[in-house]
Each structure stands twice: as structure tokens, then as C-alpha cells.
Amino acid sequence: MTQFLQFLGRTTRTGFTKLGRGTFFLLHTLGGIGSILPRPRLILNQMYAVGVLSFLIITISGLFVGMVLGLQGFYILSDFGAEETLGLMVAASLVRELGPVVTALLFAGRAGSALTAEIGLMKATEQLSGMEMMAVDPIKRIISPRFLAGLLSMPLLAALFSMIGILGGHMVGVGLLGVDEGSYWSQMQAGIDFQDDIVNGVIKSIVFGFVATWIALFEGYDTIPTSEGVSRATTRTVVNSAFSILGLDFILTALMFGD
Amino acid sequence: MQHTSTQDTLVGLFVAAGIVGLLFLALQVSNLSTFIEEETYTVTARFENSGGLKVKSPVSVAGVKIGQVKAISFDPTTYESLVEMHINAKYNTLPDDTSASIFTAGLLGEQYVNLVPGGSEEYLKEGSTIEITQSAIILEKVIGQFLFKSAEEKAETKK
């Protein structure tokens, strides 16, 4: 019993300590952004690693998600004779939910895990301590550009995902199943509001990008510098990011769409 | 990681593609294209019941959208629904005896205001009020009437 209580207390305490460290880490990273901006080269390299290399998985997933939405939506909507609203259904589900959420989950799996592993290994091989020895702040030099790159890439990736998804839905709905081309687009335009849907979707993707990149970088920076530690940190990145993204999505949706 | 110009190009392409995606969402998917404010004038109409009409519902003449509903409020003195509509200034030749009715697009579709031009020489202008209106068709009411009627008819034929 005492042991159990001890365990409980210890876990809670380490949890809060970690959260505190994470917050300090985040503030430090944000503080480093200012000194990174005059060196866009660093950000550009990270945009390549985080954004460009995620491009393919995002577009292909987007295409298939859109196609499935088109197919499933058509079967259900045709029961009610409302195939014309297929465009609206595909666009609304992509722009509001699936675009930001699925992109963020893929982003956490594709880019987040890579970031954790990279930084974890830098720590394990004492490259970070080496930098400190040379009076280079590793957070400013290594972490901040990666953070900024993640923050910039996520909304772009999510917008791409939604766009490709809508085109995929169009391909299946209009191309294969014979929904009217005009009503696919016009119902969509009538039903999707720029302010309520598009802007909120973009805000969501920025928030998810922020959280996913933060978690990935912090887990990497906070890793136990052994090969096992790095592997655990990578796993934690994906798990924690997924939890945070889905949990935040619920909160954001409740705030944004609950009139 | 070394700096190569290919990498720069790829990042450039990626950013461009992302911006294209955002523009596509804004212009092709959403109602932003109708959002770009053109000159409009405001016309009000009083309805006994405006049903499921909402702000931003379309206002159309002969099936063509010419404006949208800007505000719906309740008039506590006449107990009517006050619908304020913004109509594109291009269409400034609507007669002032135009009538307004609330229709539903399709059986379950959105409700919209349909204007039927009258024969007057005077035109509607900023601040005009449409006098002749027809309320929204409330589906429940119509079904209720229909059921009531058919029950009545049945009772009569039985006699």
C-alpha cells in the first residue's frame, strides 16, 4: 500500500516536473526564434526535412481519404436522393476535421519521430554538450529552427491535404459515380464559410503543428542519452502527439463550431 | 545537411504548393468569392413567419442569386419577422411592388428568399420595404393539414 502511494506520488511528481521542463524548454525555444530569423538558411534546411519530405505521404493520404469520403458519402447520400450535396460533405469533413487532424497525426509520425530521433541521437553522441562547450546555445541553433519549420509547414501541409482530398472526392464522385459537376462545387461553395470553416481549419492546423513539433523536440531534447532512451523517446513522441492532437481537436471544435 | 540549390527549389515548390492549397480552399471551396463586397443596397421585408431562413441565405430572382439575407429580427409591435436583405447594386431595376416569398431549395434544402418582380415603374432602392410577402412554408403544418384533410375525406366516404 505504502509502495503504491509512493509510486503514485513519484509518477505525479515526475509528470509535473516534465511538464515544467517542457514549458521552460518551449519558452527558451520561442526566445531563440528572434536570433534565428536573420539566418533563414537554417529554417530552410529544416523546412526541407519537415515539410518537403512529408509532402508525398500527405498528398497520397489526402487523395485516398478524399476518395473514400466521396465513395462512402455517395452511398449514404444517395439513399436520401441527396447526391448533390456530396461536395459539401467531402469539403466540410476535410476542411473542418480530417484535414488538420489526419495531417497532424501523419506529421507527428513522419516528421515528429524523425525530429526526436535526430535530436536524441545528437544528445546521446554528446553533440549538444559539444555545442555548449563552444558557447553555442544548442536550443537556439538546433531547436528553434526546427520548431519554426514545423510551425510553418503544418498549415501548408493541412491545406494541401484538404485540397487534394476535395479533388479526390471530385474524382470519385463526379468522375466515377456521376454526381453533377456543377452541384458538387456550388453546394460546396454555398455551404462552406470562409471565416467559420477555412480560417478555423487553418487555426487548428497551426495549433496542432505547434503542439506536435513542441512534443517531438522536447522528447528528443529530454531523452535519456542511450539507444534505448532514444527509441523510447521516439515512441513517446508519436503517442503523446496523437493524444494531444485528438484531445485538443475536441476542445477546439467545441470552441469554434459550437455556436 | 549541406546546402544545395535543389533543396531550395524543393522548399520553394513546397511552399508554393501549400499557398496554392490555401488559395484553392479560400476561392474555390468557400464562399469567399461571393464575399468580396460588391456595392449593395438594403431592402427590408416583413414576413408573418420567416421559418428556417438564416443570415447569409440567398436572395434570388428567377433562380439567379442577386443578394443575401443580412439580418433577421423580430418586430415586437407587429409580431412579424423583419428580414433585411442586401441586393447587388447591379440589379437596381426591381419594381417597388416586387413580392417576396420564402421557398425551400429541394425537399430538405436550404431556405431562400425568392423575389417576383411586379409591374410598377418605380424601382426598389436603398431602405425600401417590400410590402407583398408570403411566409415560409412550414412542412409540418402542410403535412398536418394534409393528414387532417385525408382523414376527413375518409370519414365522409364511410358515411
Interface residues (C-beta under 8 A of the other chain):
Chain A: R41 L44 N45 M47 Y48 A49 G51 V52 F55 F80 A82 A91 V95 S153 P155 L156 L157 A159 L160 F161 S162 M163 I164 I166 W185 M188 Q189 A190 I192 D193 F194 D197 I198 G201 V202
Chain B: M1 H3 Q7 D8 L10 V11 L13 F14 V15 A17 G18 I19 V20 G21 L22 F24 L25 A26 Q28 V29 S30 N31 L32 S33 T34 F35 K56 P58 G106 L108 E110
